[in-house]
């Protein structure tokens, strides 16, 4: 139940963020979502009205092309928007509460709502201006929409994974997908194609979506060749395949506690694999702050990002429990077109924190003045660091991840950061990377030494520092 409520909260926050980044804060963004289909329908209406006396169905060219184009868009717009859901939100995955599936669900909900609203406005306007009454068959319309969305979701979930792993597949899919508009029955009736060729066209499930959608607007339409059982089978099979590929990708790996289970991660340089951690099984218990020690280039920062969930293992898994922060001061996931305040509110929704309270805290802490309500893209690096640190301090975590930085800004601001950070550690633990053994001694109770892909745990931080010193003296 806790996972479900977190998932719903994160999806809600992502939904608000997607709306802001896709449509902007001005009405123009929403108007364009409507103008695009209207322009396509109008263009097809003008062209075919010039070369034909009557549409293939009914008396309205506009309605005929609108029913074809919008039915097609329920699939096409869905896949186009969702294909890049994980890639476009990759930086957000550094927040432990955000899973890749959340980005898919948020975009799916937004796209269904957007296309449905556009369909209602465009088709409603056309039907309202027609001289004859139109008897709508809603079950057929809604059934076609549902199948288009399910089929599009299945294709997009598969693509979201494969596009990241195989760039060539993305190019091939783009080429194969281009002629779909021409062979999906958008501006012609499949029924009019001679039998041998019609059977080939009917293999395309989008043809059945368009036919089913049109059947809801034209009671006289016989829809020869329409097979809803075939469409149901293809749609749900595609969805199952997409879910399977998405799950096996490990991008939505289960997170239960900070425990390494046969974890392996390689760094690849010029085709050479170097182990950062290799076959590591280790548990970091709650109640102790941990110092991560190792040589320069050993992979300490990478290890921290693995714990955060920002990058994935090559083998094994890391289980996590409790609230784990993103690396302290991390500003890479801020959306540049959104204001500092909007970015803070987005994170608040993800973590279930009171948005007003967190926004007020960060505004006061970061000392950005009027820039807090300005787009983050206009910030200097120092201003971003202040915003990021204030945000990190504004959310209560069980574990704070620290990569060298425990304070930012000028000397006065650093003192402020230091004081707040030390207060936080009264109720939380820290997992810290630092080249300063003095800093490690100050904040950490135990230590982990990273050496040649091996992680060795020491219950006493002094033992960890001694082991690290010995390693540094050896070649």
C-alpha positions in Angstrom: 0.0 0.0 0.0 2.9 2.3 0.8 4.5 1.6 -2.6 1.2 2.4 -4.3 0.7 5.7 -2.5 4.3 6.7 -3.4 3.8 5.7 -7.0 0.6 7.7 -7.3 2.2 10.7 -5.6 5.2 10.6 -7.9 3.1 10.1 -11.0 1.0 13.2 -10.0 4.2 15.3 -9.6 5.5 14.1 -12.9 2.2 14.8 -14.6 2.3 18.5 -13.4 5.9 18.7 -14.6 5.2 17.2 -18.0 2.3 19.7 -18.5 4.6 22.6 -17.6 7.4 21.5 -19.9 5.2 20.3 -22.8 2.6 23.1 -23.0 4.3 25.8 -21.0 2.6 28.3 -18.7 0.9 30.2 -21.6 -2.3 29.2 -23.5 -0.3 29.0 -26.7 1.1 25.6 -25.9 -2.4 24.1 -25.4 -3.7 25.8 -28.6 -1.0 24.2 -30.6 -2.1 20.7 -29.4 -5.4 21.6 -31.0 -4.2 23.3 -34.2 -2.0 20.5 -35.3 -4.8 17.9 -35.9 -7.1 20.7 -37.2 -4.5 21.6 -39.8 -4.1 18.0 -41.0 -7.8 17.4 -41.2 -8.4 20.8 -43.0 -5.6 20.0 -45.5 -6.9 16.6 -46.4 -10.4 18.0 -46.7 -9.4 20.7 -49.1 -7.3 18.3 -51.3 -9.9 15.5 -51.5 -12.8 17.9 -52.0 -11.0 19.2 -55.1 -10.6 15.7 -56.6 -13.7 13.8 -55.4 -17.4 14.6 -55.3 -18.2 12.9 -52.0 -16.3 11.2 -49.2 -16.1 7.4 -49.0 -18.6 7.6 -46.1 -21.4 10.0 -45.4 -21.5 13.5 -46.8 -18.9 15.3 -44.8 -15.2 15.2 -45.9 -14.2 16.8 -42.6 -15.9 14.1 -40.5 -14.5 11.3 -42.6 -10.9 12.5 -42.3 -11.3 13.5 -38.7 -12.5 10.1 -37.6 -9.5 8.5 -39.5 -6.9 10.9 -38.3 -7.9 11.2 -34.7 -8.3 7.4 -34.4 -4.8 7.1 -35.8 -3.5 9.7 -33.4 -4.6 7.8 -30.3 -1.9 5.3 -31.3 0.7 7.5 -33.1 0.8 10.4 -30.6 0.9 7.9 -27.7 4.0 6.0 -29.0 5.8 9.2 -30.2 5.4 10.8 -26.7 6.0 7.7 -24.6 9.0 6.4 -26.6 11.3 8.9 -25.0 9.7 9.0 -21.5 12.6 7.3 -19.7 15.3 9.0 -21.7 13.9 12.5 -21.4 13.5 12.1 -17.6 16.8 10.2 -17.0 18.2 12.8 -14.6 15.1 12.5 -12.4 15.9 8.8 -11.8 18.6 10.0 -9.4 15.7 10.7 -7.0 15.3 7.2 -5.3 11.5 7.6 -5.2 11.2 8.0 -9.0 11.1 4.7 -11.0 11.2 4.5 -14.8 7.6 3.2 -14.9 6.5 6.4 -13.2 7.6 8.4 -16.2 5.7 6.1 -18.6 2.5 6.2 -16.6 2.6 10.0 -16.2 3.1 10.6 -20.0 0.4 7.9 -20.7 -2.2 9.7 -18.6 -1.3 13.1 -20.0 -1.4 11.9 -23.6 -4.8 10.0 -23.2 -6.3 13.2 -21.7 -4.8 15.5 -24.3 -5.9 13.4 -27.3 -9.3 12.8 -25.8 -9.9 16.5 -25.3 -8.7 17.3 -28.8 -11.0 14.6 -30.2 -14.0 15.9 -28.2 -13.4 19.5 -29.4 -12.6 18.7 -33.1 -15.2 16.0 -33.7 -17.8 17.9 -31.5 -17.4 21.0 -33.6 -17.7 19.1 -36.9 -20.8 17.1 -35.8 -22.4 20.3 -34.4 -22.0 22.1 -37.8 -23.4 19.2 -39.9 -26.8 19.6 -41.4 -27.9 16.1 -40.6 -28.1 14.4 -37.2 -25.3 12.0 -36.4 -26.2 9.0 -34.3 -23.1 8.2 -32.3 -22.4 4.7 -31.1 -20.3 5.3 -28.0 -19.4 1.7 -27.1 -17.7 1.3 -30.5 -15.9 4.7 -30.2 -14.6 4.0 -26.6 -13.6 0.5 -27.5 -11.5 1.7 -30.4 -9.9 4.4 -28.2 -9.1 1.9 -25.5 -7.4 -0.6 -27.9 -5.4 2.2 -29.5 -4.1 3.3 -26.1 -3.3 -0.2 -25.0 -1.5 -1.1 -28.2 0.4 2.2 -28.2 1.4 1.8 -24.6 2.8 -1.7 -25.3 4.8 -0.5 -28.2 6.1 2.5 -26.3 7.2 0.4 -23.3 9.2 -1.8 -25.5 10.7 1.1 -27.4 11.6 3.0 -24.2 14.0 0.2 -23.3 15.2 -0.7 -26.8 15.8 2.9 -27.9 18.2 3.3 -25.0 20.0 0.0 -25.6 20.1 -0.2 -29.4 20.3 3.2 -31.2 20.1 1.3 -34.5 16.7 -0.1 -33.5 15.4 3.4 -33.0 16.4 4.3 -36.6 14.8 1.2 -38.0 11.6 1.7 -36.1 11.4 5.3 -37.3 11.8 4.2 -40.9 9.2 1.4 -40.6 6.8 3.6 -38.8 6.7 6.4 -41.4 4.3 4.7 -43.9 1.8 3.7 -41.3 -0.3 6.9 -41.9 -0.6 5.9 -45.6 -1.6 2.2 -44.9 -3.9 2.6 -41.9 -7.1 3.6 -43.6 -7.0 7.2 -42.5 -8.1 8.7 -45.9 -9.5 5.6 -47.6 -11.8 2.7 -46.7 -10.1 -0.7 -46.4 -13.3 -2.3 -47.6 -12.7 -0.8 -51.1 -9.4 -2.7 -51.6 -9.6 -5.9 -53.6 -9.7 -9.1 -51.5 -6.1 -10.4 -51.8 -4.6 -7.0 -51.0 -7.2 -6.2 -48.3 -6.2 -9.2 -46.3 -2.6 -7.9 -46.2 -3.7 -4.4 -45.1 -5.8 -5.9 -42.4 -2.7 -7.4 -40.7 -2.1 -3.9 -39.5 -3.9 -3.6 -36.2 -4.2 0.2 -36.6 -6.5 -0.4 -39.5 -8.9 -2.2 -37.2 -8.7 0.7 -34.7 -9.7 3.2 -37.4 -12.5 1.0 -38.7 -13.9 0.5 -35.2 -13.7 4.2 -34.4 -15.5 5.1 -37.7 -18.2 2.6 -37.0 -19.2 4.6 -34.0 -19.9 7.6 -36.2 -21.4 5.9 -39.2 -24.2 3.4 -38.3 -24.4 2.4 -42.0 -20.7 1.5 -42.2 -20.4 -2.3 -42.6 -16.6 -2.3 -41.8 -15.9 -5.5 -43.8 -12.9 -7.2 -42.4 -13.0 -5.6 -39.0 -12.0 -8.2 -36.4 -12.1 -6.9 -32.8 -10.9 -10.3 -31.4 -7.8 -9.9 -33.5 -7.3 -6.4 -32.3 -7.8 -7.4 -28.7 -5.3 -10.2 -29.1 -2.6 -8.0 -30.7 -3.1 -5.1 -28.3 -2.9 -7.1 -25.1 -0.1 -9.3 -26.4 1.9 -6.2 -27.3 1.2 -4.7 -23.8 2.3 -7.9 -22.2 5.5 -8.0 -24.3 6.2 -4.3 -23.4 5.7 -4.9 -19.7 8.0 -8.0 -19.9 10.8 -6.1 -21.7 10.4 -3.2 -19.4 10.6 -5.4 -16.3 13.6 -7.4 -17.5 15.5 -4.2 -18.2 15.9 -3.8 -14.4 15.1 -0.1 -14.8 12.3 -0.6 -12.3 14.3 -2.8 -10.0 12.8 -3.6 -6.6 14.1 -1.3 -3.8 14.0 -2.7 -0.3 17.1 -1.9 1.7 20.8 -0.9 1.3 22.1 -4.4 0.6 24.4 -5.4 -2.2 23.7 -8.8 -3.6 26.5 -10.1 -5.9 26.7 -6.6 -7.3 29.1 -5.9 -10.2 29.7 -2.7 -12.1 32.3 -2.2 -14.8 33.9 1.0 -16.1 34.6 0.8 -19.8 37.4 2.8 -21.3 38.5 2.3 -24.9 37.0 -1.2 -25.0 38.7 -2.2 -21.7 36.5 -3.3 -18.8 37.7 -2.3 -15.3 35.7 -3.5 -12.3 34.5 -0.8 -10.0 32.8 -3.3 -7.7 32.9 -7.0 -8.5 30.6 -9.7 -7.0 30.0 -7.6 -3.8 27.6 -8.8 -1.2 27.3 -6.4 1.7 24.7 -4.9 4.1 24.9 -1.3 5.4 22.8 -1.2 8.5 20.6 1.7 9.6 21.9 3.6 12.6 25.5 4.1 11.5 27.0 6.7 9.2 29.4 5.2 6.6 32.5 6.7 5.1 33.5 5.4 1.6 37.3 5.4 1.2 39.4 4.5 -1.8 42.1 5.7 -4.2 41.5 8.4 -6.8 39.7 6.9 -9.7 38.6 3.8 -7.7 34.9 4.5 -8.4 33.7 6.0 -5.1 31.4 8.6 -6.7 30.1 5.9 -9.0 29.4 3.7 -6.0 27.4 6.5 -4.4 25.4 6.9 -7.6 24.7 3.2 -7.6 23.4 3.5 -4.1 21.2 6.4 -5.1 19.8 4.4 -8.0 21.0 7.0 -10.6 22.9 4.3 -12.5 22.4 0.6 -12.7 24.6 -2.4 -12.0 25.9 -4.7 -14.7 25.2 -7.7 -12.5 23.5 -8.4 -9.2 21.2 -5.9 -7.4 21.1 -3.3 -4.6 18.1 -3.5 -2.2 17.1 -0.3 -0.3 14.8 0.6 2.5 14.0 3.9 4.1 14.3 7.3 2.4 17.6 7.7 0.6 18.6 11.2 -0.7 20.0 12.1 -4.0 23.7 13.1 -3.8 23.8 16.2 -1.7 23.7 19.4 -3.7 22.9 17.5 -6.9 21.3 20.0 -9.4 21.3 17.9 -12.6 17.6 17.1 -12.5 16.3 20.7 -12.4 14.2 21.6 -15.3 15.6 24.8 -16.8 12.3 26.2 -18.1 10.7 25.9 -14.7 11.3 28.3 -11.9 13.2 27.4 -8.7 9.9 27.4 -6.9 8.3 25.0 -9.4 11.2 22.6 -9.2 11.0 22.6 -5.4 7.2 21.9 -5.5 7.8 19.1 -8.0 10.2 17.4 -5.6 7.8 18.0 -2.7 5.1 16.1 -4.5 7.4 13.2 -5.2 8.4 12.8 -1.6 5.0 13.5 -0.1 6.2 16.7 1.6 4.0 19.7 2.1 4.6 21.9 -1.0 4.0 25.2 0.7 6.2 24.3 3.6 9.1 23.1 1.5 8.9 26.0 -0.9 9.0 28.5 2.0 11.9 26.7 3.6 14.0 26.5 0.5 13.2 30.2 -0.5 14.4 31.3 2.9 17.4 29.0 3.1 18.8 29.5 -0.5 18.7 33.3 -0.2 18.0 33.7 -4.0 15.6 36.6 -3.6 13.4 37.2 -6.7 15.4 34.6 -8.6 13.6 31.9 -6.7 10.6 32.6 -9.0 12.7 32.9 -12.1 13.5 30.0 -14.5 16.4 27.8 -13.3 18.0 28.1 -16.7 18.9 31.7 -15.9 20.7 30.7 -12.7 24.5 30.8 -12.2 26.1 27.6 -11.0 26.4 29.0 -7.5 22.7 29.8 -7.4 21.8 26.3 -8.6 24.1 24.9 -5.9 22.2 27.0 -3.2 18.9 25.8 -4.5 19.9 22.2 -4.6 21.5 22.2 -1.1 18.5 24.0 0.4 16.2 21.4 -1.3 18.3 18.6 0.1 18.0 20.0 3.6 14.3 20.7 3.3 13.4 17.0 2.9 14.0 14.6 5.8 15.9 11.4 4.7 17.0 8.3 6.5 20.3 8.4 4.6 22.0 11.4 3.1 24.5 10.7 0.3 27.5 13.1 0.3 30.1 13.3 -2.4 32.7 15.7 -0.9 30.3 18.6 -0.6 28.8 19.3 2.8 28.4 23.0 2.2 28.2 25.5 -0.8 28.5 29.2 -1.3 30.6 31.9 0.4 32.0 31.5 3.9 28.8 32.7 5.7 26.6 30.5 3.6 28.9 27.5 4.2 28.6 28.0 7.9 24.8 28.0 7.6 24.9 24.8 5.5 27.2 23.1 8.0 25.0 23.9 10.9 21.8 22.7 9.2 23.5 19.5 7.9 24.8 18.6 11.4 21.3 19.1 12.8 19.9 16.7 10.2 22.4 14.0 11.1 21.0 13.9 14.6 18.1 11.8 13.2 19.6 10.5 10.0 22.7 8.7 8.7 25.2 9.7 6.1 27.0 7.8 3.4 30.0 10.0 2.6 32.8 10.1 0.0 35.6 12.4 1.0 39.4 12.6 0.5 39.7 14.1 3.9 40.1 11.5 6.6 39.4 14.3 9.1 35.9 14.8 7.6 35.3 11.1 7.6 36.2 10.9 11.3 33.9 13.8 12.1 30.8 12.4 10.4 31.2 8.6 10.2 31.0 5.7 12.6 32.0 2.9 10.3 33.8 2.7 7.0 33.9 0.8 3.6 37.1 0.6 1.7 36.9 0.3 -2.1 40.0 -1.4 -3.5 40.4 -3.1 -6.9 36.7 -3.8 -7.2 36.4 -5.2 -3.6 34.3 -3.5 -0.9 35.5 -4.3 2.7 33.4 -3.2 5.6 34.9 -2.0 8.9 32.6 -1.5 11.9 35.0 1.1 13.3 35.9 4.0 11.1 39.4 4.1 12.4 40.0 0.6 11.2 38.7 1.6 7.8 41.1 4.6 7.7 44.1 2.5 8.6 43.2 -0.1 5.9 42.9 2.7 3.4 46.3 4.2 4.4 48.0 0.8 4.0 46.5 0.6 0.5 47.7 4.0 -0.4 51.3 3.1 0.6 51.2 0.0 -1.6 51.7 0.3 -5.4 
